[in-house]
Amino acid sequence: MENIVDRPLDCARGTKRPRAKQALAKRVREALLLLGGEAHRQTVIEQVAREMGHDVLQIPEDLEAAVIVSFEAYWRDEERRAAYGFHLRFGEGSHRWAIRPAPAVAR
């Protein structure tokens, strides 16, 4: 089985493609929305793994780590956090991940 974290490489520069990280962050966002906008991170990881065709009883450690790193990277970056709506309801260090609802647009 291929390594989930190392799979998307840019051969010319030897760096990971930003699209791969963005795709994983999108999967996390979709999983959170599917789970009602808020869930424990392990539940989110299981949902992402399920959507990728993995057995949730045997999730590859590198996939689990990649999902956590992806969420944290997007949560820490203010611009990305605003775009994806990632939120830690109980503050830094919390394992309860959430999506903030989009602000209502005044008409």
Phi and psi in radians as a Rosetta constraint file:
Dihedral C 1 N 2 CA 2 C 2 CIRCULARHARMONIC -1.365 0.35
Dihedral N 2 CA 2 C 2 N 3 CIRCULARHARMONIC 2.696 0.35
Dihedral C 2 N 3 CA 3 C 3 CIRCULARHARMONIC -1.305 0.35
Dihedral N 3 CA 3 C 3 N 4 CIRCULARHARMONIC 2.081 0.35
Dihedral C 3 N 4 CA 4 C 4 CIRCULARHARMONIC -1.063 0.35
Dihedral N 4 CA 4 C 4 N 5 CIRCULARHARMONIC -0.680 0.35
Dihedral C 4 N 5 CA 5 C 5 CIRCULARHARMONIC -1.253 0.35
Dihedral N 5 CA 5 C 5 N 6 CIRCULARHARMONIC -0.694 0.35
Dihedral C 5 N 6 CA 6 C 6 CIRCULARHARMONIC -1.571 0.35
Dihedral N 6 CA 6 C 6 N 7 CIRCULARHARMONIC -0.110 0.35
Dihedral C 6 N 7 CA 7 C 7 CIRCULARHARMONIC -0.942 0.35
Dihedral N 7 CA 7 C 7 N 8 CIRCULARHARMONIC -0.961 0.35
Dihedral C 7 N 8 CA 8 C 8 CIRCULARHARMONIC -1.506 0.35
Dihedral N 8 CA 8 C 8 N 9 CIRCULARHARMONIC 1.639 0.35
Dihedral C 8 N 9 CA 9 C 9 CIRCULARHARMONIC -1.975 0.35
Dihedral N 9 CA 9 C 9 N 10 CIRCULARHARMONIC 2.534 0.35
Dihedral C 9 N 10 CA 10 C 10 CIRCULARHARMONIC -1.620 0.35
Dihedral N 10 CA 10 C 10 N 11 CIRCULARHARMONIC 1.867 0.35
Dihedral C 10 N 11 CA 11 C 11 CIRCULARHARMONIC -1.086 0.35
Dihedral N 11 CA 11 C 11 N 12 CIRCULARHARMONIC -0.580 0.35
Dihedral C 11 N 12 CA 12 C 12 CIRCULARHARMONIC -1.151 0.35
Dihedral N 12 CA 12 C 12 N 13 CIRCULARHARMONIC -0.702 0.35
Dihedral C 12 N 13 CA 13 C 13 CIRCULARHARMONIC -1.932 0.35
Dihedral N 13 CA 13 C 13 N 14 CIRCULARHARMONIC -0.243 0.35
Dihedral C 13 N 14 CA 14 C 14 CIRCULARHARMONIC 1.290 0.35
Dihedral N 14 CA 14 C 14 N 15 CIRCULARHARMONIC 0.385 0.35
Dihedral C 14 N 15 CA 15 C 15 CIRCULARHARMONIC -2.003 0.35
Dihedral N 15 CA 15 C 15 N 16 CIRCULARHARMONIC 2.793 0.35
Dihedral C 15 N 16 CA 16 C 16 CIRCULARHARMONIC -1.263 0.35
Dihedral N 16 CA 16 C 16 N 17 CIRCULARHARMONIC 2.479 0.35
Dihedral C 16 N 17 CA 17 C 17 CIRCULARHARMONIC -1.281 0.35
Dihedral N 17 CA 17 C 17 N 18 CIRCULARHARMONIC 2.368 0.35
Dihedral C 17 N 18 CA 18 C 18 CIRCULARHARMONIC -1.039 0.35
Dihedral N 18 CA 18 C 18 N 19 CIRCULARHARMONIC -0.528 0.35
Dihedral C 18 N 19 CA 19 C 19 CIRCULARHARMONIC -1.072 0.35
Dihedral N 19 CA 19 C 19 N 20 CIRCULARHARMONIC -0.630 0.35
Dihedral C 19 N 20 CA 20 C 20 CIRCULARHARMONIC -1.155 0.35
Dihedral N 20 CA 20 C 20 N 21 CIRCULARHARMONIC -0.736 0.35
Dihedral C 20 N 21 CA 21 C 21 CIRCULARHARMONIC -1.157 0.35
Dihedral N 21 CA 21 C 21 N 22 CIRCULARHARMONIC -0.689 0.35
Dihedral C 21 N 22 CA 22 C 22 CIRCULARHARMONIC -1.149 0.35
Dihedral N 22 CA 22 C 22 N 23 CIRCULARHARMONIC -0.684 0.35
Dihedral C 22 N 23 CA 23 C 23 CIRCULARHARMONIC -1.102 0.35
Dihedral N 23 CA 23 C 23 N 24 CIRCULARHARMONIC -0.689 0.35
Dihedral C 23 N 24 CA 24 C 24 CIRCULARHARMONIC -1.198 0.35
Dihedral N 24 CA 24 C 24 N 25 CIRCULARHARMONIC -0.698 0.35
Dihedral C 24 N 25 CA 25 C 25 CIRCULARHARMONIC -1.103 0.35
Dihedral N 25 CA 25 C 25 N 26 CIRCULARHARMONIC -0.656 0.35
Dihedral C 25 N 26 CA 26 C 26 CIRCULARHARMONIC -1.139 0.35
Dihedral N 26 CA 26 C 26 N 27 CIRCULARHARMONIC -0.682 0.35
Dihedral C 26 N 27 CA 27 C 27 CIRCULARHARMONIC -1.102 0.35
Dihedral N 27 CA 27 C 27 N 28 CIRCULARHARMONIC -0.693 0.35
Dihedral C 27 N 28 CA 28 C 28 CIRCULARHARMONIC -1.114 0.35
Dihedral N 28 CA 28 C 28 N 29 CIRCULARHARMONIC -0.785 0.35
Dihedral C 28 N 29 CA 29 C 29 CIRCULARHARMONIC -1.067 0.35
Dihedral N 29 CA 29 C 29 N 30 CIRCULARHARMONIC -0.800 0.35
Dihedral C 29 N 30 CA 30 C 30 CIRCULARHARMONIC -1.084 0.35
Dihedral N 30 CA 30 C 30 N 31 CIRCULARHARMONIC -0.701 0.35
Dihedral C 30 N 31 CA 31 C 31 CIRCULARHARMONIC -1.115 0.35
Dihedral N 31 CA 31 C 31 N 32 CIRCULARHARMONIC -0.757 0.35
Dihedral C 31 N 32 CA 32 C 32 CIRCULARHARMONIC -1.098 0.35
Dihedral N 32 CA 32 C 32 N 33 CIRCULARHARMONIC -0.729 0.35
Dihedral C 32 N 33 CA 33 C 33 CIRCULARHARMONIC -1.123 0.35
Dihedral N 33 CA 33 C 33 N 34 CIRCULARHARMONIC -0.707 0.35
Dihedral C 33 N 34 CA 34 C 34 CIRCULARHARMONIC -1.114 0.35
Dihedral N 34 CA 34 C 34 N 35 CIRCULARHARMONIC -0.561 0.35
Dihedral C 34 N 35 CA 35 C 35 CIRCULARHARMONIC -1.571 0.35
Dihedral N 35 CA 35 C 35 N 36 CIRCULARHARMONIC 0.235 0.35
Dihedral C 35 N 36 CA 36 C 36 CIRCULARHARMONIC 1.611 0.35
Dihedral N 36 CA 36 C 36 N 37 CIRCULARHARMONIC 0.188 0.35
Dihedral C 36 N 37 CA 37 C 37 CIRCULARHARMONIC 1.661 0.35
Dihedral N 37 CA 37 C 37 N 38 CIRCULARHARMONIC -0.122 0.35
Dihedral C 37 N 38 CA 38 C 38 CIRCULARHARMONIC -2.772 0.35
Dihedral N 38 CA 38 C 38 N 39 CIRCULARHARMONIC 2.397 0.35
Dihedral C 38 N 39 CA 39 C 39 CIRCULARHARMONIC -2.919 0.35
Dihedral N 39 CA 39 C 39 N 40 CIRCULARHARMONIC 2.839 0.35
Dihedral C 39 N 40 CA 40 C 40 CIRCULARHARMONIC -1.149 0.35
Dihedral N 40 CA 40 C 40 N 41 CIRCULARHARMONIC 2.525 0.35
Dihedral C 40 N 41 CA 41 C 41 CIRCULARHARMONIC -1.045 0.35
Dihedral N 41 CA 41 C 41 N 42 CIRCULARHARMONIC -0.560 0.35
Dihedral C 41 N 42 CA 42 C 42 CIRCULARHARMONIC -1.142 0.35
Dihedral N 42 CA 42 C 42 N 43 CIRCULARHARMONIC -0.626 0.35
Dihedral C 42 N 43 CA 43 C 43 CIRCULARHARMONIC -1.159 0.35
Dihedral N 43 CA 43 C 43 N 44 CIRCULARHARMONIC -0.685 0.35
Dihedral C 43 N 44 CA 44 C 44 CIRCULARHARMONIC -1.139 0.35
Dihedral N 44 CA 44 C 44 N 45 CIRCULARHARMONIC -0.783 0.35
Dihedral C 44 N 45 CA 45 C 45 CIRCULARHARMONIC -1.039 0.35
Dihedral N 45 CA 45 C 45 N 46 CIRCULARHARMONIC -0.766 0.35
Dihedral C 45 N 46 CA 46 C 46 CIRCULARHARMONIC -1.074 0.35
Dihedral N 46 CA 46 C 46 N 47 CIRCULARHARMONIC -0.723 0.35
Dihedral C 46 N 47 CA 47 C 47 CIRCULARHARMONIC -1.145 0.35
Dihedral N 47 CA 47 C 47 N 48 CIRCULARHARMONIC -0.752 0.35
Dihedral C 47 N 48 CA 48 C 48 CIRCULARHARMONIC -1.086 0.35
Dihedral N 48 CA 48 C 48 N 49 CIRCULARHARMONIC -0.794 0.35
Dihedral C 48 N 49 CA 49 C 49 CIRCULARHARMONIC -1.071 0.35
Dihedral N 49 CA 49 C 49 N 50 CIRCULARHARMONIC -0.735 0.35
Dihedral C 49 N 50 CA 50 C 50 CIRCULARHARMONIC -1.055 0.35
Dihedral N 50 CA 50 C 50 N 51 CIRCULARHARMONIC -0.800 0.35
Dihedral C 50 N 51 CA 51 C 51 CIRCULARHARMONIC -1.129 0.35
Dihedral N 51 CA 51 C 51 N 52 CIRCULARHARMONIC -0.457 0.35
Dihedral C 51 N 52 CA 52 C 52 CIRCULARHARMONIC -1.564 0.35
Dihedral N 52 CA 52 C 52 N 53 CIRCULARHARMONIC 0.009 0.35
Dihedral C 52 N 53 CA 53 C 53 CIRCULARHARMONIC 1.565 0.35
Dihedral N 53 CA 53 C 53 N 54 CIRCULARHARMONIC 0.263 0.35
Dihedral C 53 N 54 CA 54 C 54 CIRCULARHARMONIC -1.582 0.35
Dihedral N 54 CA 54 C 54 N 55 CIRCULARHARMONIC 2.703 0.35
Dihedral C 54 N 55 CA 55 C 55 CIRCULARHARMONIC -1.337 0.35
Dihedral N 55 CA 55 C 55 N 56 CIRCULARHARMONIC 2.137 0.35
Dihedral C 55 N 56 CA 56 C 56 CIRCULARHARMONIC -1.206 0.35
Dihedral N 56 CA 56 C 56 N 57 CIRCULARHARMONIC -0.220 0.35
Dihedral C 56 N 57 CA 57 C 57 CIRCULARHARMONIC -1.481 0.35
Dihedral N 57 CA 57 C 57 N 58 CIRCULARHARMONIC -0.224 0.35
Dihedral C 57 N 58 CA 58 C 58 CIRCULARHARMONIC -2.418 0.35
Dihedral N 58 CA 58 C 58 N 59 CIRCULARHARMONIC 1.086 0.35
Dihedral C 58 N 59 CA 59 C 59 CIRCULARHARMONIC -1.310 0.35
Dihedral N 59 CA 59 C 59 N 60 CIRCULARHARMONIC 2.242 0.35
Dihedral C 59 N 60 CA 60 C 60 CIRCULARHARMONIC -1.023 0.35
Dihedral N 60 CA 60 C 60 N 61 CIRCULARHARMONIC 2.385 0.35
Dihedral C 60 N 61 CA 61 C 61 CIRCULARHARMONIC -1.047 0.35
Dihedral N 61 CA 61 C 61 N 62 CIRCULARHARMONIC -0.630 0.35
Dihedral C 61 N 62 CA 62 C 62 CIRCULARHARMONIC -1.198 0.35
Dihedral N 62 CA 62 C 62 N 63 CIRCULARHARMONIC -0.560 0.35
Dihedral C 62 N 63 CA 63 C 63 CIRCULARHARMONIC -1.192 0.35
Dihedral N 63 CA 63 C 63 N 64 CIRCULARHARMONIC -0.794 0.35
Dihedral C 63 N 64 CA 64 C 64 CIRCULARHARMONIC -1.015 0.35
Dihedral N 64 CA 64 C 64 N 65 CIRCULARHARMONIC -0.808 0.35
Dihedral C 64 N 65 CA 65 C 65 CIRCULARHARMONIC -1.126 0.35
Dihedral N 65 CA 65 C 65 N 66 CIRCULARHARMONIC -0.699 0.35
Dihedral C 65 N 66 CA 66 C 66 CIRCULARHARMONIC -1.128 0.35
Dihedral N 66 CA 66 C 66 N 67 CIRCULARHARMONIC -0.672 0.35
Dihedral C 66 N 67 CA 67 C 67 CIRCULARHARMONIC -1.142 0.35
Dihedral N 67 CA 67 C 67 N 68 CIRCULARHARMONIC -0.769 0.35
Dihedral C 67 N 68 CA 68 C 68 CIRCULARHARMONIC -1.110 0.35
Dihedral N 68 CA 68 C 68 N 69 CIRCULARHARMONIC -0.823 0.35
Dihedral C 68 N 69 CA 69 C 69 CIRCULARHARMONIC -1.076 0.35
Dihedral N 69 CA 69 C 69 N 70 CIRCULARHARMONIC -0.725 0.35
Dihedral C 69 N 70 CA 70 C 70 CIRCULARHARMONIC -1.070 0.35
Dihedral N 70 CA 70 C 70 N 71 CIRCULARHARMONIC -0.870 0.35
Dihedral C 70 N 71 CA 71 C 71 CIRCULARHARMONIC -1.034 0.35
Dihedral N 71 CA 71 C 71 N 72 CIRCULARHARMONIC -0.848 0.35
Dihedral C 71 N 72 CA 72 C 72 CIRCULARHARMONIC -1.099 0.35
Dihedral N 72 CA 72 C 72 N 73 CIRCULARHARMONIC -0.692 0.35
Dihedral C 72 N 73 CA 73 C 73 CIRCULARHARMONIC -1.109 0.35
Dihedral N 73 CA 73 C 73 N 74 CIRCULARHARMONIC -0.758 0.35
Dihedral C 73 N 74 CA 74 C 74 CIRCULARHARMONIC -1.286 0.35
Dihedral N 74 CA 74 C 74 N 75 CIRCULARHARMONIC -0.556 0.35
Dihedral C 74 N 75 CA 75 C 75 CIRCULARHARMONIC -1.223 0.35
Dihedral N 75 CA 75 C 75 N 76 CIRCULARHARMONIC -0.647 0.35
Dihedral C 75 N 76 CA 76 C 76 CIRCULARHARMONIC -1.308 0.35
Dihedral N 76 CA 76 C 76 N 77 CIRCULARHARMONIC -0.480 0.35
Dihedral C 76 N 77 CA 77 C 77 CIRCULARHARMONIC -1.494 0.35
Dihedral N 77 CA 77 C 77 N 78 CIRCULARHARMONIC 2.028 0.35
Dihedral C 77 N 78 CA 78 C 78 CIRCULARHARMONIC -1.004 0.35
Dihedral N 78 CA 78 C 78 N 79 CIRCULARHARMONIC -0.742 0.35
Dihedral C 78 N 79 CA 79 C 79 CIRCULARHARMONIC -1.178 0.35
Dihedral N 79 CA 79 C 79 N 80 CIRCULARHARMONIC -0.788 0.35
Dihedral C 79 N 80 CA 80 C 80 CIRCULARHARMONIC -1.177 0.35
Dihedral N 80 CA 80 C 80 N 81 CIRCULARHARMONIC -0.671 0.35
Dihedral C 80 N 81 CA 81 C 81 CIRCULARHARMONIC -1.050 0.35
Dihedral N 81 CA 81 C 81 N 82 CIRCULARHARMONIC -0.738 0.35
Dihedral C 81 N 82 CA 82 C 82 CIRCULARHARMONIC -1.161 0.35
Dihedral N 82 CA 82 C 82 N 83 CIRCULARHARMONIC -0.688 0.35
Dihedral C 82 N 83 CA 83 C 83 CIRCULARHARMONIC -1.197 0.35
Dihedral N 83 CA 83 C 83 N 84 CIRCULARHARMONIC -0.709 0.35
Dihedral C 83 N 84 CA 84 C 84 CIRCULARHARMONIC -1.644 0.35
Dihedral N 84 CA 84 C 84 N 85 CIRCULARHARMONIC -0.313 0.35
Dihedral C 84 N 85 CA 85 C 85 CIRCULARHARMONIC 1.356 0.35
Dihedral N 85 CA 85 C 85 N 86 CIRCULARHARMONIC 0.251 0.35
Dihedral C 85 N 86 CA 86 C 86 CIRCULARHARMONIC -1.081 0.35
Dihedral N 86 CA 86 C 86 N 87 CIRCULARHARMONIC 2.420 0.35
Dihedral C 86 N 87 CA 87 C 87 CIRCULARHARMONIC -2.602 0.35
Dihedral N 87 CA 87 C 87 N 88 CIRCULARHARMONIC 2.435 0.35
Dihedral C 87 N 88 CA 88 C 88 CIRCULARHARMONIC -1.861 0.35
Dihedral N 88 CA 88 C 88 N 89 CIRCULARHARMONIC 1.773 0.35
Dihedral C 88 N 89 CA 89 C 89 CIRCULARHARMONIC -0.975 0.35
Dihedral N 89 CA 89 C 89 N 90 CIRCULARHARMONIC -0.668 0.35
Dihedral C 89 N 90 CA 90 C 90 CIRCULARHARMONIC -1.818 0.35
Dihedral N 90 CA 90 C 90 N 91 CIRCULARHARMONIC 0.337 0.35
Dihedral C 90 N 91 CA 91 C 91 CIRCULARHARMONIC 1.550 0.35
Dihedral N 91 CA 91 C 91 N 92 CIRCULARHARMONIC 3.093 0.35
Dihedral C 91 N 92 CA 92 C 92 CIRCULARHARMONIC -0.998 0.35
Dihedral N 92 CA 92 C 92 N 93 CIRCULARHARMONIC 2.414 0.35
Dihedral C 92 N 93 CA 93 C 93 CIRCULARHARMONIC 1.611 0.35
Dihedral N 93 CA 93 C 93 N 94 CIRCULARHARMONIC -0.194 0.35
Dihedral C 93 N 94 CA 94 C 94 CIRCULARHARMONIC -1.269 0.35
Dihedral N 94 CA 94 C 94 N 95 CIRCULARHARMONIC 2.543 0.35
Dihedral C 94 N 95 CA 95 C 95 CIRCULARHARMONIC -1.762 0.35
Dihedral N 95 CA 95 C 95 N 96 CIRCULARHARMONIC 0.185 0.35
Dihedral C 95 N 96 CA 96 C 96 CIRCULARHARMONIC -1.702 0.35
Dihedral N 96 CA 96 C 96 N 97 CIRCULARHARMONIC 1.790 0.35
Dihedral C 96 N 97 CA 97 C 97 CIRCULARHARMONIC -1.594 0.35
Dihedral N 97 CA 97 C 97 N 98 CIRCULARHARMONIC 2.603 0.35
Dihedral C 97 N 98 CA 98 C 98 CIRCULARHARMONIC -2.621 0.35
Dihedral N 98 CA 98 C 98 N 99 CIRCULARHARMONIC 2.893 0.35
Dihedral C 98 N 99 CA 99 C 99 CIRCULARHARMONIC -2.018 0.35
Dihedral N 99 CA 99 C 99 N 100 CIRCULARHARMONIC 2.220 0.35
Dihedral C 99 N 100 CA 100 C 100 CIRCULARHARMONIC -1.348 0.35
Dihedral N 100 CA 100 C 100 N 101 CIRCULARHARMONIC 2.396 0.35
Dihedral C 100 N 101 CA 101 C 101 CIRCULARHARMONIC -1.133 0.35
Dihedral N 101 CA 101 C 101 N 102 CIRCULARHARMONIC 2.548 0.35
Dihedral C 101 N 102 CA 102 C 102 CIRCULARHARMONIC -1.119 0.35
Dihedral N 102 CA 102 C 102 N 103 CIRCULARHARMONIC 2.441 0.35
Dihedral C 102 N 103 CA 103 C 103 CIRCULARHARMONIC -1.103 0.35
Dihedral N 103 CA 103 C 103 N 104 CIRCULARHARMONIC 2.492 0.35
Dihedral C 103 N 104 CA 104 C 104 CIRCULARHARMONIC -1.188 0.35
Dihedral N 104 CA 104 C 104 N 105 CIRCULARHARMONIC 2.399 0.35
Dihedral C 104 N 105 CA 105 C 105 CIRCULARHARMONIC -1.618 0.35
Dihedral N 105 CA 105 C 105 N 106 CIRCULARHARMONIC 2.212 0.35
Dihedral C 105 N 106 CA 106 C 106 CIRCULARHARMONIC -1.299 0.35
Dihedral N 106 CA 106 C 106 N 107 CIRCULARHARMONIC 2.401 0.35
